[in-house]
Amino acid sequence: MSGDDETLLDRLREGLRDESLLSNGKVMPERQLAERLGLGRARLRRLLGVLEAEGTIFRRQGQGTFAAPPPAGGGIETLVRCVTPHNLMEVRLEIEPALAAHAAQRATPEELVVLERLMQATLTPDDPRGYETADDIFHFKIAELAHNPLFLTIHQSIRAVRRHAQWTDRRRETLSAERISTLGRQHAALYAHIAGRRPAEAAAEMEQHLLTVSSTMLRVRRHETALGGELARE
């Protein structure tokens, strides 16, 4: 790759980070992006392919190109109102260990390089919000590496519930530096099993990780329920 291409890639990455190349949450259309950068569409597509391969952008047919994992389909608002933390974790515990096992069997060497970089981002976040963003992308990438579009659609629904349900906002308050460190170590172990092509161990590590997440989420939910009862009696 030429030095000019590397410079353009850096401009693209920076524009995605500061959102100057985004429009309504998506990467702006190729025509506008090509005009902004002053290059041809064919060259732009090649550069976007590099960004997609490294996990910087995510392209979904019929939805567009995103600087973060794309959202699930519509109708999620009704579902969010019905789903409890227990419902969410029950489904995650069924689905995500299987995704980890499939990723250990199916991920390409190039994809594992991307997954390692995304895992590393969960180890040194700036704050709880930064950790949650890195965590979300890391788990999404594992779902992608299972190479099963139906599994990925289910995972996107899980993500949509996590992002919209009011009770998930409270979890951020419990993410101390110590807990983030624990979850990061679990991510590192999970990556090691996937990269080592150990599907059974990857599934078991994912299950343990989700049980750790579940204990926090359900503890927050119990606290809110108790607080609600106290307020009702006042």
Phi and psi in degrees as a GROMACS rama.xvg file:
@    title "Ramachandran Plot"
@    xaxis  label "Phi"
@    yaxis  label "Psi"
@TYPE xy
-75.6874  163.205  SER-2
-61.9552  -35.4729  GLY-3
-62.6512  -40.8845  ASP-4
-63.997  -40.6764  ASP-5
-62.5108  -39.4968  GLU-6
-64.1007  -42.6741  THR-7
-65.4592  -38.9716  LEU-8
-62.1525  -40.7157  LEU-9
-63.4962  -38.8651  ASP-10
-64.8447  -40.4042  ARG-11
-63.7884  -46.9051  LEU-12
-59.7035  -43.7598  ARG-13
-64.7077  -41.6767  GLU-14
-65.3072  -30.8631  GLY-15
-72.8064  -38.52  LEU-16
-66.8223  -44.3375  ARG-17
-90.9793  3.41653  ASP-18
68.7393  12.643  GLU-19
-72.0323  -16.801  SER-20
-104.95  15.5761  LEU-21
-107.376  152.867  LEU-22
-141.438  115.863  SER-23
56.3043  39.6937  ASN-24
84.4533  -5.008  GLY-25
-115.562  158.563  LYS-26
-63.2662  134.109  VAL-27
-59.2146  154.819  MET-28
-53.4116  151.654  PRO-29
-55.6996  -40.8858  GLU-30
-59.6617  -47.5228  ARG-31
-66.585  -38.7082  GLN-32
-65.7992  -41.3174  LEU-33
-63.4118  -41.0832  ALA-34
-65.6142  -41.0054  GLU-35
-62.4645  -39.2616  ARG-36
-91.5947  -11.8548  LEU-37
70.1696  45.3955  GLY-38
-143.742  167.771  LEU-39
-76.0705  159.287  GLY-40
-64.0976  -38.4083  ARG-41
-63.5403  -43.5245  ALA-42
-66.265  -39.9738  ARG-43
-60.366  -44.8489  LEU-44
-60.8239  -37.9706  ARG-45
-63.9562  -41.4709  ARG-46
-68.4744  -39.6193  LEU-47
-63.8127  -33.8608  LEU-48
-62.683  -37.1057  GLY-49
-64.6534  -44.4663  VAL-50
-65.0796  -36.6387  LEU-51
-67.1504  -40.551  GLU-52
-64.9421  -31.3605  ALA-53
-90.2396  0.529912  GLU-54
83.7634  17.2205  GLY-55
-84.3879  -34.7556  THR-56
-126.845  162.234  ILE-57
-133.478  121.776  PHE-58
-108.288  132.793  ARG-59
-130.635  124.844  ARG-60
-59.214  129.689  GLN-61
85.0718  -10.0127  GLY-62
-113.752  -34.354  GLN-63
119.488  -165.165  GLY-64
-114.678  134.313  THR-65
-124.158  151.722  PHE-66
-91.4349  1.66886  ALA-67
-144.127  164.455  ALA-68
-50.5629  133.704  PRO-69
-66.9891  152.258  PRO-70
-72.6139  160.353  PRO-71
-72.8894  175.262  ALA-72
-67.9824  178.396  GLY-73
-70.779  177.437  GLY-74
81.2539  8.47492  GLY-75
-76.0818  -24.0586  ILE-76
-60.4668  -41.7809  GLU-77
-64.2696  -41.0979  THR-78
-64.0821  -41.7244  LEU-79
-58.3332  -38.0872  VAL-80
-66.3828  -21.3624  ARG-81
-98.8678  -20.4269  CYS-82
-85.722  132.908  VAL-83
-100.311  164.994  THR-84
-55.7531  -38.6587  PRO-85
-63.1303  -42.0872  HIS-86
-57.9046  -46.9609  ASN-87
-61.4854  -49.575  LEU-88
-69.3314  -30.9332  MET-89
-60.9009  -43.9277  GLU-90
-70.7018  -43.0215  VAL-91
-59.8153  -40.1865  ARG-92
-68.1628  -24.6164  LEU-93
-81.6233  -39.4924  GLU-94
-89.5989  -48.5347  ILE-95
-71.4808  -33.2548  GLU-96
-60.3809  -37.6337  PRO-97
-65.7191  -38.6751  ALA-98
-62.4256  -41.8117  LEU-99
-63.0451  -41.9571  ALA-100
-62.9925  -44.4001  ALA-101
-65.0335  -39.502  HIS-102
-61.1216  -38.9693  ALA-103
-63.0603  -28.1866  ALA-104
-90.5673  -29.56  GLN-105
-114.153  -17.0765  ARG-106
-64.8998  139.733  ALA-107
-81.0175  161.505  THR-108
-55.8176  -39.1021  PRO-109
-64.6947  -39.6501  GLU-110
-67.6267  -33.4939  GLU-111
-67.514  -32.2463  LEU-112
-62.0733  -43.7749  VAL-113
-64.9147  -44.5359  VAL-114
-60.9462  -38.3527  LEU-115
-63.53  -41.6033  GLU-116
-63.5347  -41.0106  ARG-117
-67.8315  -36.1022  LEU-118
-63.4714  -43.5949  MET-119
-59.3999  -32.8542  GLN-120
-65.9016  -22.6525  ALA-121
-82.9363  -9.35872  THR-122
-87.0091  -27.9227  LEU-123
-132.437  58.5167  THR-124
-75.703  157.011  PRO-125
-74.1611  -32.1496  ASP-126
-162.662  175.024  ASP-127
-56.0311  -38.2971  PRO-128
-64.3099  -40.3179  ARG-129
-63.9738  -38.2439  GLY-130
-63.7665  -45.5561  TYR-131
-62.344  -37.3896  GLU-132
-64.5679  -47.1475  THR-133
-64.3557  -39.4975  ALA-134
-62.892  -43.9342  ASP-135
-60.0129  -45.9338  ASP-136
-69.1415  -39.0434  ILE-137
-60.9396  -47.0156  PHE-138
-67.716  -36.0807  HIS-139
-63.024  -41.5088  PHE-140
-64.4505  -37.8759  LYS-141
-60.4709  -42.3286  ILE-142
-61.5445  -39.5797  ALA-143
-63.3373  -39.9944  GLU-144
-71.7063  -11.0453  LEU-145
-70.4356  -18.4248  ALA-146
53.779  49.0307  HIS-147
-138.962  107.604  ASN-148
-62.4108  -28.9275  PRO-149
-71.977  -42.8204  LEU-150
-57.1921  -42.2696  PHE-151
-65.0026  -38.4407  LEU-152
-63.8462  -41.7638  THR-153
-62.3044  -42.8802  ILE-154
-63.4922  -37.1545  HIS-155
-64.0204  -35.209  GLN-156
-65.8115  -40.0727  SER-157
-60.9244  -45.0511  ILE-158
-60.4822  -41.4074  ARG-159
-63.2038  -40.7586  ALA-160
-64.2389  -44.3743  VAL-161
-60.0259  -36.0698  ARG-162
-79.5445  -24.8978  ARG-163
-105.736  -27.0883  HIS-164
-67.4288  134.109  ALA-165
-61.5746  -35.6146  GLN-166
-70.7643  -15.2792  TRP-167
-75.8866  -23.1379  THR-168
-63.8112  -31.7506  ASP-169
-69.3259  -24.7846  ARG-170
-61.5229  -31.6995  ARG-171
-59.6759  -32.1813  ARG-172
-67.5079  -20.9006  GLU-173
-93.8611  -2.96538  THR-174
-83.3293  77.9061  LEU-175
-71.562  166.708  SER-176
-58.9999  -37.5872  ALA-177
-65.7667  -43.2226  GLU-178
-68.9479  -40.2153  ARG-179
-60.1415  -39.4473  ILE-180
-63.0088  -41.6323  SER-181
-62.6096  -46.5324  THR-182
-65.4535  -36.3484  LEU-183
-64.6374  -40.6206  GLY-184
-63.197  -36.3973  ARG-185
-66.2151  -39.2408  GLN-186
-60.0593  -42.3682  HIS-187
-63.1662  -41.9021  ALA-188
-66.6048  -38.5954  ALA-189
-63.4945  -45.8566  LEU-190
-59.5838  -42.4079  TYR-191
-60.4021  -39.3579  ALA-192
-70.4712  -38.7233  HIS-193
-66.0523  -47.6127  ILE-194
-66.2902  -28.5757  ALA-195
-84.1532  4.12377  GLY-196
59.9052  44.9054  ARG-197
-116.062  82.273  ARG-198
-61.8145  -41.1605  PRO-199
-64.1996  -43.1083  ALA-200
-67.9529  -37.2636  GLU-201
-62.5648  -43.1795  ALA-202
-63.3721  -43.3521  ALA-203
-65.6363  -39.5597  ALA-204
-67.6285  -39.4796  GLU-205
-62.8177  -41.6564  MET-206
-61.4205  -45.1648  GLU-207
-62.4574  -41.2056  GLN-208
-60.9508  -45.0279  HIS-209
-67.8157  -32.9037  LEU-210
-65.7196  -36.1996  LEU-211
-64.498  -45.1702  THR-212
-62.0828  -42.2469  VAL-213
-62.5871  -40.9046  SER-214
-61.058  -36.4338  SER-215
-70.5253  -48.1587  THR-216
-61.7206  -45.4037  MET-217
-71.8213  -30.0435  LEU-218
-66.6037  -40.5464  ARG-219
-63.2281  -41.7694  VAL-220
-64.6912  -40.6607  ARG-221
-64.4263  -38.0188  ARG-222
-63.3263  -44.0071  HIS-223
-65.6025  -38.076  GLU-224
-64.5516  -44.3424  THR-225
-64.4692  -40.7592  ALA-226
-63.4496  -40.7972  LEU-227
-60.2129  -40.1392  GLY-228
-64.6134  -39.404  GLY-229
-66.4679  -40.8085  GLU-230
-65.3861  -36.2121  LEU-231
-66.6613  -28.202  ALA-232
-83.5833  -14.7083  ARG-233
